[in-house]
């Protein structure tokens, strides 16, 4: 996905003016990176650097769980876990695409609507990306870029509600109980907590 180029790594939060917006962009970017590829040593190190002082909220608990999981994870084993979950031999245990969760099939109407909305926003798929645009990681990347570029809150809310919140909760729930998931159960908990908070935040600020 491109719009001055969407990156898979963590958004440079220093360039986002509001601390709240920086935090939102960073969470979206982190989730995108974790769901796009198996985390390498650098990504694990970033996870270990997350603020763990919040001991009361569900998001704080999820961050602490992710940090603990990262502390005890090996990059090679994570590659195997990621492959089993999302790639597999023909298909992984989970299918991380919006059309699949919303219709039971790939490349269905939700993907067509997404492509139209992305075109209106000025996003296009990178030449080296061959998977459909409704991959959960790609959608997280788009939200990160909308925040990074200062898109109107109403625009962010519409994209989030149309293309993410409509199915991400179910995806994260499935990921949390996937048989082959170990580290990724902590990712699921973080994703669930963050999507719930985003829904509240966007409804309050729209």
N, CA and C atoms as a LAMMPS dump frame, in Angstrom:
ITEM: TIMESTEP
0
ITEM: NUMBER OF ATOMS
618
ITEM: BOX BOUNDS ff ff ff
-5.0000000000000000e+02 5.0000000000000000e+02
-5.0000000000000000e+02 5.0000000000000000e+02
-5.0000000000000000e+02 5.0000000000000000e+02
ITEM: ATOMS id mol type element x y z
1 1 1 N 0.851 -1.19 0
2 1 2 C 0 0 0
3 1 3 C 0.886 1.239 0
4 2 1 N 0.542 2.198 -0.817
5 2 2 C 1.367 3.399 -0.905
6 2 3 C 0.528 4.657 -0.738
7 3 1 N 1.083 5.589 -0.043
8 3 2 C 0.566 6.954 0.031
9 3 3 C 1.725 7.744 0.596
10 4 1 N 2.619 8.163 -0.285
11 4 2 C 3.941 8.597 0.122
12 4 3 C 4.644 7.423 0.787
13 5 1 N 4.123 6.262 0.616
14 5 2 C 4.588 4.936 1.034
15 5 3 C 4.214 4.601 2.47
16 6 1 N 3.388 3.577 2.592
17 6 2 C 3.036 3.037 3.897
18 6 3 C 4.112 2.054 4.284
19 7 1 N 4.642 2.196 5.482
20 7 2 C 5.712 1.341 5.961
21 7 3 C 5.16 0.28 6.896
22 8 1 N 5.865 -0.87 7.003
23 8 2 C 5.472 -1.922 7.927
24 8 3 C 6.061 -1.71 9.31
25 9 1 N 7.073 -0.852 9.413
26 9 2 C 7.718 -0.679 10.701
27 9 3 C 6.977 0.371 11.527
28 10 1 N 7.467 0.631 12.705
29 10 2 C 6.783 1.527 13.622
30 10 3 C 6.848 2.955 13.122
31 11 1 N 5.7 3.632 13.113
32 11 2 C 5.654 5.035 12.695
33 11 3 C 6.575 5.862 13.584
34 12 1 N 7.288 6.8 12.993
35 12 2 C 8.131 7.711 13.758
36 12 3 C 7.231 8.674 14.517
37 13 1 N 6.926 8.314 15.752
38 13 2 C 5.939 9.066 16.503
39 13 3 C 6.404 10.49 16.822
40 14 1 N 7.677 10.751 16.68
41 14 2 C 8.176 12.103 16.955
42 14 3 C 7.641 13.105 15.937
43 15 1 N 7.198 12.614 14.78
44 15 2 C 6.686 13.514 13.753
45 15 3 C 5.19 13.737 13.878
46 16 1 N 4.537 13.094 14.82
47 16 2 C 3.105 13.275 15.034
48 16 3 C 2.931 14.235 16.197
49 17 1 N 2.219 15.328 15.971
50 17 2 C 2.208 16.426 16.926
51 17 3 C 1.584 16.055 18.269
52 18 1 N 0.393 15.487 18.264
53 18 2 C -0.302 15.195 19.506
54 18 3 C 0.202 13.9 20.118
55 19 1 N 0.417 13.903 21.434
56 19 2 C 0.872 12.679 22.084
57 19 3 C -0.172 11.583 21.967
58 20 1 N -1.455 11.934 22.033
59 20 2 C -2.51 10.94 21.857
60 20 3 C -2.46 10.341 20.461
61 21 1 N -2.286 11.206 19.459
62 21 2 C -2.234 10.725 18.086
63 21 3 C -0.97 9.895 17.853
64 22 1 N 0.121 10.304 18.46
65 22 2 C 1.36 9.537 18.345
66 22 3 C 1.178 8.139 18.916
67 23 1 N 0.515 8.059 20.038
68 23 2 C 0.29 6.759 20.682
69 23 3 C -0.601 5.885 19.812
70 24 1 N -1.647 6.462 19.247
71 24 2 C -2.54 5.693 18.378
72 24 3 C -1.781 5.182 17.152
73 25 1 N -1.049 6.074 16.496
74 25 2 C -0.305 5.678 15.302
75 25 3 C 0.703 4.575 15.618
76 26 1 N 1.358 4.689 16.762
77 26 2 C 2.36 3.693 17.145
78 26 3 C 1.725 2.33 17.389
79 27 1 N 0.565 2.299 18.022
80 27 2 C -0.121 1.022 18.252
81 27 3 C -0.545 0.384 16.941
82 28 1 N -1.133 1.184 16.058
83 28 2 C -1.534 0.637 14.763
84 28 3 C -0.33 0.083 14.007
85 29 1 N 0.755 0.835 14.028
86 29 2 C 1.949 0.426 13.313
87 29 3 C 2.562 -0.837 13.916
88 30 1 N 2.566 -0.917 15.234
89 30 2 C 3.089 -2.109 15.896
90 30 3 C 2.262 -3.335 15.538
91 31 1 N 0.939 -3.215 15.622
92 31 2 C 0.08 -4.344 15.284
93 31 3 C 0.246 -4.732 13.818
94 32 1 N 0.379 -3.735 12.944
95 32 2 C 0.592 -4.028 11.524
96 32 3 C 1.865 -4.833 11.325
97 33 1 N 2.936 -4.41 11.98
98 33 2 C 4.199 -5.117 11.835
99 33 3 C 4.138 -6.538 12.358
100 34 1 N 3.482 -6.731 13.494
101 34 2 C 3.394 -8.065 14.096
102 34 3 C 2.508 -9.004 13.288
103 35 1 N 1.516 -8.439 12.596
104 35 2 C 0.587 -9.267 11.836
105 35 3 C 0.991 -9.414 10.37
106 36 1 N 1.941 -8.621 9.936
107 36 2 C 2.446 -8.711 8.56
108 36 3 C 3.534 -9.766 8.443
109 37 1 N 4.439 -9.785 9.423
110 37 2 C 5.578 -10.707 9.404
111 37 3 C 5.867 -11.192 10.816
112 38 1 N 6.548 -12.313 10.904
113 38 2 C 7.014 -12.77 12.206
114 38 3 C 8.022 -11.766 12.745
115 39 1 N 7.935 -11.402 14.012
116 39 2 C 8.86 -10.401 14.563
117 39 3 C 10.295 -10.909 14.61
118 40 1 N 11.211 -10.067 14.158
119 40 2 C 12.624 -10.404 14.261
120 40 3 C 13.17 -9.856 15.575
121 41 1 N 14.488 -9.929 15.746
122 41 2 C 15.095 -9.499 17.005
123 41 3 C 14.848 -8.014 17.268
124 42 1 N 14.865 -7.194 16.225
125 42 2 C 14.642 -5.756 16.401
126 42 3 C 13.221 -5.463 16.866
127 43 1 N 12.252 -6.151 16.284
128 43 2 C 10.86 -5.93 16.687
129 43 3 C 10.64 -6.428 18.12
130 44 1 N 11.237 -7.539 18.453
131 44 2 C 11.13 -8.029 19.829
132 44 3 C 11.744 -7.032 20.804
133 45 1 N 12.861 -6.449 20.408
134 45 2 C 13.506 -5.439 21.261
135 45 3 C 12.588 -4.236 21.442
136 46 1 N 11.897 -3.842 20.368
137 46 2 C 10.946 -2.732 20.48
138 46 3 C 9.827 -3.09 21.451
139 47 1 N 9.314 -4.309 21.348
140 47 2 C 8.264 -4.754 22.278
141 47 3 C 8.739 -4.67 23.725
142 48 1 N 9.984 -5.05 23.945
143 48 2 C 10.535 -5.02 25.299
144 48 3 C 10.687 -3.598 25.823
145 49 1 N 10.708 -2.611 24.923
146 49 2 C 10.873 -1.218 25.341
147 49 3 C 9.539 -0.534 25.665
148 50 1 N 8.422 -1.229 25.471
149 50 2 C 7.115 -0.612 25.693
150 50 3 C 6.911 -0.282 27.167
151 51 1 N 6.144 0.755 27.408
152 51 2 C 5.855 1.22 28.768
153 51 3 C 4.93 0.223 29.467
154 52 1 N 5.38 -0.319 30.577
155 52 2 C 4.602 -1.318 31.308
156 52 3 C 4.094 -0.794 32.653
157 53 1 N 4.03 0.517 32.801
158 53 2 C 3.638 1.082 34.099
159 53 3 C 2.133 1.002 34.348
160 54 1 N 1.341 0.87 33.275
161 54 2 C -0.112 0.767 33.448
162 54 3 C -0.462 -0.658 33.863
163 55 1 N -0.847 -0.818 35.092
164 55 2 C -1.167 -2.138 35.627
165 55 3 C -2.67 -2.336 35.816
166 56 1 N -3.469 -1.328 35.473
167 56 2 C -4.896 -1.38 35.818
168 56 3 C -5.813 -1.638 34.626
169 57 1 N -5.539 -1.023 33.487
170 57 2 C -6.441 -1.155 32.342
171 57 3 C -6.177 -2.452 31.58
172 58 1 N -7.133 -2.865 30.756
173 58 2 C -6.946 -4.056 29.928
174 58 3 C -5.843 -3.829 28.904
175 59 1 N -5.751 -2.608 28.36
176 59 2 C -4.674 -2.328 27.418
177 59 3 C -3.321 -2.424 28.111
178 60 1 N -3.232 -1.897 29.314
179 60 2 C -1.986 -2.002 30.065
180 60 3 C -1.612 -3.445 30.343
181 61 1 N -2.598 -4.248 30.716
182 61 2 C -2.349 -5.669 30.968
183 61 3 C -1.905 -6.367 29.689
184 62 1 N -2.507 -5.977 28.555
185 62 2 C -2.143 -6.579 27.274
186 62 3 C -0.709 -6.226 26.892
187 63 1 N -0.305 -4.983 27.151
188 63 2 C 1.071 -4.576 26.868
189 63 3 C 2.038 -5.387 27.724
190 64 1 N 1.716 -5.539 28.992
191 64 2 C 2.575 -6.32 29.874
192 64 3 C 2.675 -7.769 29.41
193 65 1 N 1.573 -8.329 28.929
194 65 2 C 1.572 -9.697 28.42
195 65 3 C 2.456 -9.81 27.187
196 66 1 N 2.368 -8.814 26.289
197 66 2 C 3.198 -8.828 25.088
198 66 3 C 4.678 -8.729 25.448
199 67 1 N 5.003 -7.855 26.366
200 67 2 C 6.401 -7.698 26.785
201 67 3 C 6.933 -8.995 27.367
202 68 1 N 6.138 -9.647 28.199
203 68 2 C 6.562 -10.92 28.794
204 68 3 C 6.742 -11.978 27.713
205 69 1 N 5.822 -12.029 26.761
206 69 2 C 5.93 -13.004 25.671
207 69 3 C 7.17 -12.744 24.827
208 70 1 N 7.45 -11.461 24.545
209 70 2 C 8.623 -11.112 23.75
210 70 3 C 9.911 -11.501 24.465
211 71 1 N 9.899 -11.364 25.766
212 71 2 C 11.082 -11.676 26.571
213 71 3 C 11.457 -13.144 26.462
214 72 1 N 10.462 -13.989 26.26
215 72 2 C 10.703 -15.435 26.245
216 72 3 C 10.52 -16.041 24.853
217 73 1 N 10.654 -15.207 23.812
218 73 2 C 10.443 -15.688 22.448
219 73 3 C 11.741 -15.718 21.659
220 74 1 N 11.803 -16.661 20.743
221 74 2 C 12.954 -16.827 19.863
222 74 3 C 12.522 -16.521 18.428
223 75 1 N 13.251 -15.652 17.708
224 75 2 C 12.847 -15.266 16.353
225 75 3 C 12.604 -16.447 15.416
226 76 1 N 13.438 -17.473 15.489
227 76 2 C 13.246 -18.619 14.597
228 76 3 C 11.956 -19.357 14.911
229 77 1 N 11.678 -19.534 16.191
230 77 2 C 10.427 -20.2 16.564
231 77 3 C 9.231 -19.35 16.166
232 78 1 N 9.37 -18.044 16.242
233 78 2 C 8.277 -17.158 15.854
234 78 3 C 8 -17.239 14.353
235 79 1 N 9.045 -17.445 13.549
236 79 2 C 8.831 -17.646 12.118
237 79 3 C 7.974 -18.882 11.875
238 80 1 N 8.249 -19.945 12.625
239 80 2 C 7.487 -21.176 12.486
240 80 3 C 6.041 -20.983 12.951
241 81 1 N 5.88 -20.279 14.069
242 81 2 C 4.531 -20.014 14.573
243 81 3 C 3.745 -19.172 13.58
244 82 1 N 4.362 -18.134 13.044
245 82 2 C 3.696 -17.268 12.074
246 82 3 C 3.279 -18.068 10.843
247 83 1 N 4.168 -18.905 10.35
248 83 2 C 3.868 -19.717 9.17
249 83 3 C 2.685 -20.641 9.439
250 84 1 N 2.687 -21.286 10.579
251 84 2 C 1.596 -22.207 10.903
252 84 3 C 0.267 -21.469 11.038
253 85 1 N 0.312 -20.277 11.586
254 85 2 C -0.917 -19.517 11.815
255 85 3 C -1.493 -18.935 10.535
256 86 1 N -0.649 -18.326 9.705
257 86 2 C -1.15 -17.489 8.619
258 86 3 C -0.804 -17.946 7.203
259 87 1 N 0.087 -18.915 7.065
260 87 2 C 0.517 -19.335 5.723
261 87 3 C 0.22 -20.82 5.51
262 88 1 N 0.893 -21.679 6.285
263 88 2 C 0.642 -23.108 6.226
264 88 3 C 0.965 -23.739 4.885
265 89 1 N 0.53 -24.973 4.727
266 89 2 C 0.664 -25.675 3.455
267 89 3 C -0.651 -25.508 2.714
268 90 1 N -0.732 -24.465 1.938
269 90 2 C -1.974 -24.147 1.26
270 90 3 C -2.776 -23.085 1.984
271 91 1 N -2.848 -23.204 3.312
272 91 2 C -3.561 -22.218 4.125
273 91 3 C -3.186 -22.39 5.572
274 92 1 N -3.028 -21.287 6.275
275 92 2 C -2.715 -21.36 7.689
276 92 3 C -3.95 -21.629 8.519
277 93 1 N -3.762 -21.706 9.828
278 93 2 C -4.89 -21.948 10.716
279 93 3 C -5.911 -20.819 10.649
280 94 1 N -5.451 -19.589 10.446
281 94 2 C -6.343 -18.435 10.346
282 94 3 C -6.2 -17.772 8.975
283 95 1 N -7.27 -17.103 8.553
284 95 2 C -7.269 -16.359 7.291
285 95 3 C -7.437 -14.877 7.648
286 96 1 N -6.377 -14.09 7.586
287 96 2 C -6.415 -12.711 8.112
288 96 3 C -6.944 -11.665 7.134
289 97 1 N -8.06 -11.982 6.467
290 97 2 C -8.614 -11.077 5.462
291 97 3 C -10.051 -10.699 5.79
292 98 1 N -10.362 -9.415 5.572
293 98 2 C -11.68 -8.911 5.902
294 98 3 C -12.796 -9.598 5.155
295 99 1 N -12.631 -9.84 3.859
296 99 2 C -13.686 -10.489 3.079
297 99 3 C -14.025 -11.862 3.645
298 100 1 N -13.012 -12.588 4.067
299 100 2 C -13.224 -13.929 4.618
300 100 3 C -14.078 -13.857 5.876
301 101 1 N -13.764 -12.929 6.737
302 101 2 C -14.506 -12.826 7.996
303 101 3 C -15.91 -12.265 7.797
304 102 1 N -16.093 -11.435 6.799
305 102 2 C -17.397 -10.806 6.6
306 102 3 C -18.328 -11.605 5.693
307 103 1 N -17.757 -12.436 4.804
308 103 2 C -18.607 -13.178 3.86
309 103 3 C -18.337 -14.675 3.838
310 104 1 N -17.199 -15.099 4.387
311 104 2 C -16.829 -16.505 4.314
312 104 3 C -16.027 -16.849 3.069
313 105 1 N -15.739 -15.848 2.234
314 105 2 C -14.991 -16.064 0.998
315 105 3 C -13.971 -14.941 0.82
316 106 1 N -12.918 -15.233 0.066
317 106 2 C -11.926 -14.218 -0.278
318 106 3 C -12.379 -13.439 -1.503
319 107 1 N -11.852 -12.236 -1.656
320 107 2 C -12.061 -11.414 -2.854
321 107 3 C -13.54 -11.116 -3.099
322 108 1 N -14.278 -10.859 -2.031
323 108 2 C -15.705 -10.588 -2.174
324 108 3 C -15.992 -9.084 -2.095
325 109 1 N -17.269 -8.729 -2.002
326 109 2 C -17.704 -7.335 -2.072
327 109 3 C -16.986 -6.406 -1.084
328 110 1 N -16.739 -6.823 0.175
329 110 2 C -16.022 -5.912 1.082
330 110 3 C -14.675 -5.457 0.538
331 111 1 N -13.994 -6.333 -0.218
332 111 2 C -12.708 -5.953 -0.795
333 111 3 C -12.901 -4.903 -1.876
334 112 1 N -13.955 -5.026 -2.679
335 112 2 C -14.237 -4.031 -3.701
336 112 3 C -14.517 -2.665 -3.088
337 113 1 N -15.293 -2.65 -2
338 113 2 C -15.573 -1.387 -1.319
339 113 3 C -14.296 -0.8 -0.736
340 114 1 N -13.464 -1.661 -0.167
341 114 2 C -12.195 -1.194 0.399
342 114 3 C -11.323 -0.563 -0.675
343 115 1 N -11.216 -1.211 -1.832
344 115 2 C -10.381 -0.671 -2.904
345 115 3 C -10.881 0.697 -3.356
346 116 1 N -12.202 0.845 -3.428
347 116 2 C -12.765 2.149 -3.813
348 116 3 C -12.446 3.208 -2.771
349 117 1 N -12.565 2.847 -1.496
350 117 2 C -12.285 3.801 -0.425
351 117 3 C -10.796 4.158 -0.375
352 118 1 N -9.941 3.169 -0.606
353 118 2 C -8.506 3.443 -0.615
354 118 3 C -8.132 4.384 -1.752
355 119 1 N -8.778 4.198 -2.907
356 119 2 C -8.503 5.078 -4.039
357 119 3 C -8.907 6.512 -3.72
358 120 1 N -10.029 6.691 -3.028
359 120 2 C -10.471 8.034 -2.648
360 120 3 C -9.481 8.683 -1.681
361 121 1 N -8.874 7.854 -0.841
362 121 2 C -7.921 8.367 0.144
363 121 3 C -6.526 8.575 -0.448
364 122 1 N -6.319 8.111 -1.671
365 122 2 C -5.02 8.287 -2.312
366 122 3 C -4.05 7.151 -2.07
367 123 1 N -4.552 5.995 -1.604
368 123 2 C -3.692 4.842 -1.373
369 123 3 C -3.747 3.9 -2.564
370 124 1 N -2.625 3.287 -2.864
371 124 2 C -2.593 2.235 -3.874
372 124 3 C -1.632 1.15 -3.422
373 125 1 N -1.877 -0.054 -3.913
374 125 2 C -1.054 -1.19 -3.496
375 125 3 C 0.338 -1.089 -4.093
376 126 1 N 1.349 -1.373 -3.291
377 126 2 C 2.726 -1.376 -3.778
378 126 3 C 2.909 -2.479 -4.81
379 127 1 N 3.808 -2.257 -5.753
380 127 2 C 4.042 -3.231 -6.82
381 127 3 C 4.537 -4.57 -6.297
382 128 1 N 5.234 -4.549 -5.165
383 128 2 C 5.801 -5.791 -4.638
384 128 3 C 4.863 -6.513 -3.671
385 129 1 N 3.624 -6.018 -3.536
386 129 2 C 2.635 -6.664 -2.672
387 129 3 C 1.613 -7.363 -3.556
388 130 1 N 1.423 -8.655 -3.327
389 130 2 C 0.545 -9.441 -4.193
390 130 3 C -0.701 -9.946 -3.47
391 131 1 N -0.81 -9.709 -2.199
392 131 2 C -1.977 -10.171 -1.459
393 131 3 C -3.08 -9.112 -1.495
394 132 1 N -4.326 -9.502 -1.276
395 132 2 C -5.433 -8.536 -1.268
396 132 3 C -5.241 -7.455 -0.21
397 133 1 N -5.834 -6.304 -0.47
398 133 2 C -5.667 -5.151 0.407
399 133 3 C -6.384 -5.286 1.747
400 134 1 N -7.266 -6.273 1.884
401 134 2 C -8.021 -6.392 3.137
402 134 3 C -7.329 -7.269 4.17
403 135 1 N -6.032 -7.472 4.018
404 135 2 C -5.243 -8.139 5.066
405 135 3 C -5.27 -7.255 6.312
406 136 1 N -5.4 -7.853 7.476
407 136 2 C -5.518 -7.091 8.722
408 136 3 C -4.327 -6.155 8.92
409 137 1 N -3.133 -6.592 8.529
410 137 2 C -1.952 -5.742 8.693
411 137 3 C -2.013 -4.524 7.786
412 138 1 N -2.472 -4.704 6.545
413 138 2 C -2.567 -3.584 5.615
414 138 3 C -3.55 -2.533 6.122
415 139 1 N -4.663 -2.983 6.702
416 139 2 C -5.657 -2.047 7.225
417 139 3 C -5.107 -1.271 8.413
418 140 1 N -4.328 -1.942 9.26
419 140 2 C -3.685 -1.253 10.379
420 140 3 C -2.686 -0.215 9.861
421 141 1 N -1.973 -0.552 8.786
422 141 2 C -1.023 0.389 8.199
423 141 3 C -1.733 1.638 7.686
424 142 1 N -2.888 1.436 7.045
425 142 2 C -3.632 2.573 6.522
426 142 3 C -4.07 3.496 7.661
427 143 1 N -4.583 2.914 8.75
428 143 2 C -4.992 3.74 9.883
429 143 3 C -3.812 4.512 10.461
430 144 1 N -2.668 3.862 10.549
431 144 2 C -1.475 4.551 11.05
432 144 3 C -1.142 5.753 10.167
433 145 1 N -1.236 5.571 8.854
434 145 2 C -0.909 6.654 7.942
435 145 3 C -1.953 7.762 7.98
436 146 1 N -3.222 7.41 8.138
437 146 2 C -4.258 8.438 8.259
438 146 3 C -3.989 9.329 9.469
439 147 1 N -3.601 8.718 10.567
440 147 2 C -3.278 9.479 11.776
441 147 3 C -2.006 10.298 11.546
442 148 1 N -1.007 9.659 10.996
443 148 2 C 0.279 10.301 10.74
444 148 3 C 0.128 11.539 9.86
445 149 1 N -0.775 11.444 8.874
446 149 2 C -0.967 12.553 7.945
447 149 3 C -2.023 13.546 8.411
448 150 1 N -2.6 13.312 9.589
449 150 2 C -3.561 14.257 10.136
450 150 3 C -4.907 14.242 9.449
451 151 1 N -5.36 13.077 8.997
452 151 2 C -6.67 12.978 8.35
453 151 3 C -7.765 13.371 9.338
454 152 1 N -8.859 13.97 8.855
455 152 2 C -9.961 14.347 9.756
456 152 3 C -10.457 13.147 10.559
457 153 1 N -10.864 13.422 11.792
458 153 2 C -11.299 12.35 12.674
459 153 3 C -12.486 11.582 12.089
460 154 1 N -13.393 12.293 11.401
461 154 2 C -14.544 11.632 10.794
462 154 3 C -14.098 10.633 9.728
463 155 1 N -13.062 10.98 8.986
464 155 2 C -12.528 10.096 7.96
465 155 3 C -11.904 8.857 8.596
466 156 1 N -11.175 9.06 9.687
467 156 2 C -10.588 7.933 10.396
468 156 3 C -11.675 7.006 10.934
469 157 1 N -12.713 7.602 11.521
470 157 2 C -13.784 6.798 12.093
471 157 3 C -14.499 5.98 11.022
472 158 1 N -14.781 6.595 9.878
473 158 2 C -15.482 5.89 8.81
474 158 3 C -14.664 4.706 8.31
475 159 1 N -13.369 4.91 8.111
476 159 2 C -12.522 3.813 7.641
477 159 3 C -12.451 2.705 8.692
478 160 1 N -12.261 3.097 9.934
479 160 2 C -12.153 2.125 11.02
480 160 3 C -13.426 1.291 11.137
481 161 1 N -14.57 1.939 11.16
482 161 2 C -15.828 1.226 11.364
483 161 3 C -16.206 0.38 10.157
484 162 1 N -15.879 0.842 8.968
485 162 2 C -16.241 0.101 7.764
486 162 3 C -15.327 -1.083 7.516
487 163 1 N -14.037 -0.906 7.749
488 163 2 C -13.071 -1.9 7.285
489 163 3 C -12.295 -2.628 8.387
490 164 1 N -12.408 -2.185 9.642
491 164 2 C -11.644 -2.852 10.704
492 164 3 C -12.539 -3.373 11.816
493 165 1 N -13.278 -2.485 12.469
494 165 2 C -14.048 -2.917 13.642
495 165 3 C -15.141 -3.921 13.293
496 166 1 N -15.562 -3.949 12.018
497 166 2 C -16.616 -4.869 11.599
498 166 3 C -16.198 -6.333 11.668
499 167 1 N -14.879 -6.6 11.771
500 167 2 C -14.443 -8.003 11.826
501 167 3 C -13.187 -8.249 12.662
502 168 1 N -12.444 -7.202 12.988
503 168 2 C -11.179 -7.394 13.703
504 168 3 C -11.373 -8.053 15.06
505 169 1 N -12.479 -7.735 15.739
506 169 2 C -12.737 -8.339 17.048
507 169 3 C -12.832 -9.854 16.933
508 170 1 N -13.536 -10.331 15.901
509 170 2 C -13.668 -11.778 15.705
510 170 3 C -12.327 -12.407 15.337
511 171 1 N -11.556 -11.708 14.521
512 171 2 C -10.239 -12.221 14.149
513 171 3 C -9.343 -12.35 15.38
514 172 1 N -9.305 -11.314 16.206
515 172 2 C -8.461 -11.347 17.398
516 172 3 C -8.921 -12.442 18.362
517 173 1 N -10.214 -12.66 18.459
518 173 2 C -10.728 -13.728 19.315
519 173 3 C -10.254 -15.087 18.811
520 174 1 N -10.321 -15.3 17.496
521 174 2 C -9.849 -16.562 16.927
522 174 3 C -8.352 -16.731 17.136
523 175 1 N -7.604 -15.643 16.983
524 175 2 C -6.154 -15.709 17.179
525 175 3 C -5.816 -16.041 18.625
526 176 1 N -6.618 -15.549 19.553
527 176 2 C -6.337 -15.772 20.983
528 176 3 C -6.489 -17.231 21.393
529 177 1 N -7.234 -18.018 20.621
530 177 2 C -7.47 -19.423 20.974
531 177 3 C -6.92 -20.374 19.912
532 178 1 N -6.169 -19.845 18.951
533 178 2 C -5.61 -20.693 17.896
534 178 3 C -4.681 -21.744 18.493
535 179 1 N -4.774 -22.949 18.012
536 179 2 C -3.992 -24.055 18.562
537 179 3 C -2.496 -23.84 18.406
538 180 1 N -2.088 -23.24 17.29
539 180 2 C -0.658 -23.068 17.031
540 180 3 C -0.103 -21.748 17.571
541 181 1 N -0.946 -20.968 18.225
542 181 2 C -0.497 -19.666 18.743
543 181 3 C 0.093 -19.789 20.137
544 182 1 N 1.216 -19.17 20.346
545 182 2 C 1.822 -19.024 21.674
546 182 3 C 2.102 -17.539 21.884
547 183 1 N 3.138 -17.03 21.231
548 183 2 C 3.411 -15.597 21.278
549 183 3 C 2.217 -14.798 20.767
550 184 1 N 1.583 -15.301 19.714
551 184 2 C 0.52 -14.531 19.071
552 184 3 C -0.757 -14.436 19.895
553 185 1 N -0.851 -15.175 20.958
554 185 2 C -1.978 -14.955 21.868
555 185 3 C -1.835 -13.599 22.561
556 186 1 N -0.608 -13.21 22.815
557 186 2 C -0.391 -11.888 23.415
558 186 3 C -0.684 -10.783 22.396
559 187 1 N -0.398 -11.038 21.132
560 187 2 C -0.733 -10.08 20.075
561 187 3 C -2.244 -9.939 19.973
562 188 1 N -2.948 -11.059 20.069
563 188 2 C -4.41 -11.038 20.017
564 188 3 C -4.988 -10.231 21.168
565 189 1 N -4.428 -10.391 22.347
566 189 2 C -4.933 -9.642 23.492
567 189 3 C -4.704 -8.144 23.304
568 190 1 N -3.526 -7.789 22.809
569 190 2 C -3.24 -6.38 22.545
570 190 3 C -4.173 -5.836 21.479
571 191 1 N -4.363 -6.597 20.406
572 191 2 C -5.235 -6.151 19.332
573 191 3 C -6.661 -5.965 19.794
574 192 1 N -7.172 -6.891 20.582
575 192 2 C -8.541 -6.796 21.087
576 192 3 C -8.721 -5.572 21.966
577 193 1 N -7.769 -5.359 22.867
578 193 2 C -7.858 -4.219 23.784
579 193 3 C -7.777 -2.906 23.024
580 194 1 N -6.889 -2.841 22.056
581 194 2 C -6.71 -1.599 21.325
582 194 3 C -7.902 -1.287 20.429
583 195 1 N -8.439 -2.285 19.75
584 195 2 C -9.606 -2.059 18.888
585 195 3 C -10.792 -1.577 19.714
586 196 1 N -10.967 -2.133 20.913
587 196 2 C -12.063 -1.701 21.781
588 196 3 C -11.892 -0.241 22.2
589 197 1 N -10.669 0.139 22.553
590 197 2 C -10.406 1.518 22.96
591 197 3 C -10.558 2.466 21.777
592 198 1 N -10.094 2.06 20.599
593 198 2 C -10.221 2.889 19.406
594 198 3 C -11.69 3.164 19.089
595 199 1 N -12.519 2.15 19.208
596 199 2 C -13.937 2.324 18.932
597 199 3 C -14.55 3.375 19.855
598 200 1 N -14.206 3.314 21.133
599 200 2 C -14.699 4.299 22.102
600 200 3 C -14.145 5.69 21.791
601 201 1 N -12.852 5.747 21.514
602 201 2 C -12.197 7.028 21.258
603 201 3 C -12.788 7.728 20.038
604 202 1 N -12.941 6.986 18.943
605 202 2 C -13.441 7.599 17.715
606 202 3 C -14.892 8.023 17.836
607 203 1 N -15.68 7.283 18.6
608 203 2 C -17.075 7.673 18.816
609 203 3 C -17.174 8.939 19.673
610 204 1 N -16.265 9.079 20.61
611 204 2 C -16.291 10.251 21.487
612 204 3 C -15.773 11.513 20.807
613 205 1 N -14.825 11.347 19.886
614 205 2 C -14.161 12.51 19.292
615 205 3 C -14.686 12.88 17.92
616 206 1 N -15.551 12.051 17.357
617 206 2 C -16.057 12.338 16.001
618 206 3 C -16.838 13.638 15.998
